Amino acid sequence: MEFLVSAAIGLLTASGLYLILRPTTFSVVLGLTLLSYAVNALIFVGGRLGASAPPLILPGTSGHADPLPQALVLTAIVIGFGMTAYLVALALKAKGESGSDHVDAGEER
């Protein structure tokens, strides 16, 4: 199971980095989103969540889940959604002004 989770996080990271290096703005935004998903999954897995671990600390229970990674991931999801909306608006404004979807639209080749 650990190999599957680490492979999924690695695949998300590799796909995100590949898309960040593409020349179009939509690919860059999508790559940043995938990279943030990979970081969120890494933080979430770091909390050692399990099906048998109770989420609350109750009397007589042991091995509870750590709530800090859950709170950090929830906060990161909200911030990531806001940043994605801002980047999409910025990309649309840049495309409207330059007429091109390329990241380096101002440069002549």
Beta strands, then each sheet from edge to edge (+ up, - down):
end
